[in-house]
Amino acid sequence: MGEMEKEAVIEVMERGELSGFFGSPGPHWLGGEKVKQFERKWANNYGYKHAISVNSWTTGLMAAVGAMCIGPGDEVIVSPYTMSASATAILFYGGIPVFADIDPDTFNITASTIEPLITTRTKAIMVVHIFGQTAEMVDIMNLARKYKLKVIEDGAQSPGVKYMGKPICGFGDIGGFSLNYHKHIHTGEGGMLVTNDDQVALRCQLIRNHGENLVEVQPIEDLTNMLGSNYRMTELQAAIGIVQLDRLDSYVAHRQRLATHFGKKLVGIPGLTPAKVANGAEHAYYLYPVKYDASVTGISRKSFVEAVNAELPTVKVWEQTGLIEGYIKPLYLATLYQKKIAIGRAGFPWSINSGIEYNYSKGICPVVERMFDQELIYTPLIREPLKECDIDDLVVAIKKVLANSAELVNRIDGSGQ
Ligand SMILES: *Cc1c(COP(=O)(O)O)cnc(C)c1O
């Protein structure tokens, strides 16, 4: 955040209209001046037909699922290695998350992990471009066409990047980005839906702003899920977003430079595998993943991470920590899925497909579990305002810890006893 954002906020404050939305028919149902400007700018800059701002990406995902006409008992295939909202958005409409395993190099779900899970009840695929790497969208779209499935893209961690030269979140029917405080660019809280489909855009706009009051005047053929909510962005947030959007490309480029620098330094360090970028993919490096092999280093992942972090100067950006292990626990292991209690007390929505037993046991996605339990380490330090020299500090710490592994094993892991 800089002077430009401050000025943008003050301009809105002086005008006094902090939200331009009305939840009823009329010129204001699509929001105020700044909201519309922010949406047009995002759509134009990144080549989408429509952009629809929302008050978080969690609600954006809910609007996306609603706009795809997902209803009770419909299955949606999703990665379990993501922020919980990618899957809970499905549950909010009574849809049932079916979890696909990931590729061990990109950490994304792929056409080959998705296809075996498709049933007659499958309605959509939710693709998450995790850590910043674009998923293999050409294969996934071919699969979706073959089975007539909708595709939702969660690009929260990957704004501003392309797959095979085409902006992500423009492959599927609908997609979008998070603008929460931790993401590449932010408006405090917020999100941006993007789509190239006019009807899908309209459905998202209706869900965002009390669709039930608007369907009488908005021509819409299918009333499914058109009961609305309030997912509206304020003028203050949009004014900040307009300025922030101009920073996005340089932030991504900076992260890519740091990542290349870090990756080169990791090459040849036994037991550590730097991030890999698939053919045709791009990486926005929301987080930088490293695979760790304790059988090579001789130090447990936990001890390694703690020891490296102890070597680092205190970092004053967002996360205080240099290395973190595991990422998010596979979503299906959360209590919600283990107990199958989501909406009401009677096991809805799973109960609706009687006779079908949804399996959320440990073991269903072995690659995700291996990454979470054993192999994955990530760093959030590949970001502005850090520079190459800061990344060098991290590399020095890593090398120092590995060079003194014998001492560490004796003192912490206790395996010398
Ligand atoms: C951050 C994030 C979300 C949720 O976005 P909010 O704006 O915080 O609601 C969803 N999915 C992924 C992959 C995320 O990283």
The ligand as a MOL file (V3000), in Angstrom:
LIG
                    3D

  0  0  0     0  0            999 V3000
M  V30 BEGIN CTAB
M  V30 COUNTS 15 15 0 0 0
M  V30 BEGIN ATOM
M  V30 1 C -7.1680 -17.3760 -0.1660 0
M  V30 2 C -7.8220 -18.5080 -0.8440 0
M  V30 3 C -9.2160 -18.6550 -0.8920 0
M  V30 4 C -10.1670 -17.7860 -0.1240 0
M  V30 5 O -10.0800 -16.4360 -0.4500 0
M  V30 6 P -10.6290 -15.3140 0.5720 0
M  V30 7 O -10.5650 -14.0610 -0.2500 0
M  V30 8 O -9.7270 -15.3060 1.7430 0
M  V30 9 O -12.0220 -15.6610 0.9410 0
M  V30 10 C -9.7320 -19.6910 -1.6370 0
M  V30 11 N -8.9340 -20.5540 -2.2820 0
M  V30 12 C -7.5990 -20.4740 -2.2330 0
M  V30 13 C -6.7690 -21.4630 -2.9740 0
M  V30 14 C -6.9920 -19.4620 -1.4940 0
M  V30 15 O -5.6590 -19.4020 -1.4260 0
M  V30 END ATOM
M  V30 BEGIN BOND
M  V30 1 1 1 2
M  V30 2 1 2 3
M  V30 3 2 2 14
M  V30 4 1 3 4
M  V30 5 2 3 10
M  V30 6 1 4 5
M  V30 7 1 5 6
M  V30 8 2 6 7
M  V30 9 1 6 8
M  V30 10 1 6 9
M  V30 11 1 10 11
M  V30 12 2 11 12
M  V30 13 1 12 13
M  V30 14 1 12 14
M  V30 15 1 14 15
M  V30 END BOND
M  V30 END CTAB
M  END
